[in-house]
């Protein structure tokens, strides 16, 4: 990482740049992983077919699979998290967050299905809350 004096933000501060490359050891590990994926696919009788755009097993460049998360972390303790288990903001009734930001962290896998499941769960909770309120006023 380095500061690039040729690229500056709106305040004139040099931007942070990242220079990245794989080492010989990294490439050896990547090659072993590729062989393992091929072996597993073969054992499962799955066909790994390359397309015009991608090889059968492709290496995604660092940062290309990043999914932002964790800015509104879910947790029990309001001093270390923003939302509770129902995705409601701690201490603010009726305010919910239902996106990737509630996930404390993510791996390389796309979190879309997890986020959709949490959003559905949150919607069910909200609907149940309103149904409970409606029944209590009868």
NORDA-V311542 format. One record per residue. N is the residue number from 1. RES is the residue in three letters. NEAR is the number of other ideal C-beta (glycine too) atoms within 10 Angstrom. Layout:
BEGIN
<<N;RES;NEAR> <N;RES;NEAR>>
END
This chain:
BEGIN
<<1;UNK;7> <2;UNK;10> <3;UNK;11> <4;UNK;10> <5;UNK;8> <6;UNK;7> <7;UNK;10> <8;UNK;12> <9;UNK;9> <10;UNK;5> <11;UNK;5> <12;UNK;6> <13;UNK;9> <14;UNK;13> <15;UNK;12> <16;UNK;11> <17;UNK;11> <18;UNK;8> <19;UNK;6> <20;UNK;8> <21;UNK;6> <22;UNK;12> <23;UNK;8> <24;UNK;6> <25;UNK;8> <26;UNK;10> <27;UNK;11> <28;UNK;11> <29;UNK;11> <30;UNK;13> <31;UNK;10> <32;UNK;10> <33;UNK;12> <34;UNK;15> <35;UNK;11> <36;UNK;11> <37;UNK;14> <38;UNK;13> <39;UNK;10> <40;UNK;11> <41;UNK;14> <42;UNK;11> <43;UNK;8> <44;UNK;8> <45;UNK;6> <46;UNK;10> <47;UNK;8> <48;UNK;12> <49;UNK;8> <50;UNK;10> <51;UNK;8> <52;UNK;4> <53;UNK;6> <54;UNK;10> <55;UNK;11> <56;UNK;13> <57;UNK;15> <58;UNK;11> <59;UNK;12> <60;UNK;10> <61;UNK;8> <62;UNK;11> <63;UNK;8> <64;UNK;8> <65;UNK;12> <66;UNK;10> <67;UNK;14> <68;UNK;11> <69;UNK;18> <70;UNK;15> <71;UNK;12> <72;UNK;18> <73;UNK;16> <74;UNK;19> <75;UNK;15> <76;UNK;9> <77;UNK;8> <78;UNK;12> <79;UNK;6> <80;UNK;9> <81;UNK;17> <82;UNK;19> <83;UNK;22> <84;UNK;17> <85;UNK;13> <86;UNK;15> <87;UNK;23> <88;UNK;20> <89;UNK;15> <90;UNK;14> <91;UNK;8> <92;UNK;10> <93;UNK;7> <94;UNK;8> <95;UNK;11> <96;UNK;17> <97;UNK;19> <98;UNK;18> <99;UNK;16> <100;UNK;19> <101;UNK;18> <102;UNK;26> <103;UNK;19> <104;UNK;13> <105;UNK;8> <106;UNK;17> <107;UNK;8> <108;UNK;9> <109;UNK;10> <110;UNK;12> <111;UNK;18> <112;UNK;10> <113;UNK;9> <114;UNK;15> <115;UNK;19> <116;UNK;11> <117;UNK;11> <118;UNK;20> <119;UNK;16> <120;UNK;11> <121;UNK;14> <122;UNK;20> <123;UNK;13> <124;UNK;11> <125;UNK;15> <126;UNK;16> <127;UNK;10> <128;UNK;11> <129;UNK;14> <130;UNK;10> <131;UNK;10> <132;UNK;9> <133;UNK;9> <134;UNK;9> <135;UNK;8> <136;UNK;7> <137;UNK;5> <138;UNK;4>>
END
